[in-house]
Amino acid sequence: MRSGKAVHGVVGSVLALFGIGLLVAGGVLLAVFGTQRDTDGFITSETTNVSTDSYALTSTQLDLGGLRNDWLPASWLATIEIEASSEGEAPVFVGIGAREDVADYLADVAHDEVTDISNREVTYRSHDGEAQPTAPSDQELWAASAEGPGSQSLVWDIAPGQWTIVIMNADASPDIAAEVSAGASSPWFGIGIAVMLIGGFLSSGLGAIMLVFAFRRPRDVAAETAPPAPQPVAAVTTGAEDDTA
């Protein structure tokens, strides 16, 4: 194979494989996007049971300090939904606030921090304290919150900063038991899937074309340029020669 064809073959193979990868990933995301959304358009996680005998449960995994959205509405980036349902007698409270403000609110208050959720198994880190907190709804630190009996849903357009999610009993009593799920919605989900599928079709198609050119058998140039073979000439006899014979 000549060097030009070798280059076409390598590049075509890479493009074809890359395109197939995009198509597979886009197809998987399309299936998830089409089947895992709730009626409000959120892609939600499975429900997880969380509990503690302290006053609060927190999660400090929302670090959006590098987010810049001065020119774009926050709802165009992503909207998150946290749904909590109390399994105890007290109504549930769920809120999200700036990490420093939540740390001040729960200073010297016994609470547990959720550090990991894997296969519905929850890992906690305990924080000791002697103080009893005031009711969470009395605080003005929440960027978004919801409280009440039964299932409560917090919906929040993400914003730059470092945030903490808090789950408590609405009356600030200890012994919390709740079912929690989280979801997210963004117009970029659909746009990203479309880009992946279109890019996959284009990349795999271009790769296939390059592979066809790379492995196409060359025409027999020598056969095309060679002069035609001479035709046999029939023998001609005269009448005189026949008489002599």
Secondary structure, 3 states (H helix, E strand, C coil): CCHHHHHHHHHHHHHHHHHHHHHHHHHHHHHHHHHCECCCCCEECCCEEEEECCCCEEEEEEEECCCCCCCCCHHHHCEEEEEEEECCCCCEEEEEEEHHHHHHHCCCECEEEEEEEECCEEEEEEECCCECCCCHHHCCCEEEEEEECCEEEEEEECCCEEEEEEEEECCCCCCEEEEEEEEEECHHHHHHHHHHHHHHHHHHHHHHHHHHHHHCCCCCHHHHHCCCCCCCCCCCCCHHHHHHC
